[in-house]
Amino acid sequence: MLWHLVTPEFPPRVGGVSDYAQLIARGLAEAGDEVHVWCPPGGKSETSDRFLVHAELGGLRRADLDRLDGLLDRFASPGRLLVQWVPHGYGHRAMNLTFCLWLWRRSRRGDEIDLMVHEPYLAFWDGTWRQSAAAIVHRVMTIVLLRAAKRVWVAIPSWERAWRPYTLGRQVPFGWLPIPSSLDEPDAEAVGLVRKRLAADDRPLVGHFGTYGALVSDLLFALLPAVLEQPVTPRVLLIGSGSEQFRTTFLKEQPQHEAAIYATGSLSPADLSAHVAACDFLVQPYPDGISSRRTTAMAGLRLGVPIVTTRGRLTEPLWDDAHAVKLSDVRDASGWARQVQDLLQRPEERGYLGKTGNELYERLFDVRHTIAALRATA
């Protein structure tokens, strides 16, 4: 099977879509398919990869897309394009209607278009009038994309509910593809070294893994005191890009906790894995709740690290049903504190939660399920 994977991000560029695209390209290639990745300038494969990367998207202007037509037409027709969709990913101030129309034209010529929806569109009235104007354009783009698509994959079920009205009665199959973790199992010695350096006094090591965007940082800022003000003060490890800046800001208001908080900054995938796995548990607040698109939560599940997190409007029922994470409502600070205290005081509960979370990951979220679902539609 021949795949053309179209993505707005690809390594070495850092980002969730970038990691996902690389993971899917590898999975399809390792399953025996021929895979060509089409991405903006700078994208590269690694020497061990079995797929080809074409950094040919340019600025995604009309001339770039005309040139891309010529490159794609060199392959057998019809082609199958697996497009990673995030509205802001394709430039033009997140309003690249030209790209959507190009996909529609490719579909009219016989190509099969699979859309993987990571983000649907901007909401109305959540910001300035400019955002509301962009939100209108996003709906138009969605209609065009759904005219082009043979099938649509969504990171969470809520995105199907958001997009289905814009099919305008056209029968388009939707499927759910949770976003797997891109982290591999860490080297045990590397994990031990992190523990030795950061938890040498045998205090629990509580981690947070993320990019420290404004919405998550606001929640974390409010909830961290509940972690630190326990009878046995844990160590807190802030993991990921932006963690150092967050630590600095937090300590300006809470300087008494300086000795208890560490920050890693940006890390390689191997080091990320080792630092996440070294934690006794993770605290992962999300403003819209945990869901199957949250790769930072998936990292904890994948590595068997217990998670304390939040329930919100995008949280699927499976999280309550599986009992694989500790859940509190987004604004329930006291409930959050109880969950943290429970895990700090009960090592046996941490062990159970880590095991249950890993089993849930293997059953629903592992990348092999994604690859099987994509290949089953051939």
Secondary structure by P-SEA (a helix, b strand, c coil): cccbbbbccccccccaaaaaaaaaaaaaaaabbbbbbbbccccccccccccccccccccccaaaaaaaaaaaacccccbbbbcccccccccccccaaaaaaaaaaaaaabbbbbbbccccccccccccaaaaaaaaaaaaaaaaaaaaccbbbbccaaaaaaccccccccbbbbbbbccccccccccaaaaaaaaaaccccccccccccccccaaaaaaaaacaaaaaaccbbbbbbbbccaaaaaaaaaaaccccccccccccccccaaaaaaaaaaccbbbbbbccccccccaaaaaaaaabbbbbbbbcccccccccccccbbbbcccaaaaaaaaaaaaaacaaaaaaaaaaaaaaaaacccaaaaaaaaaaac
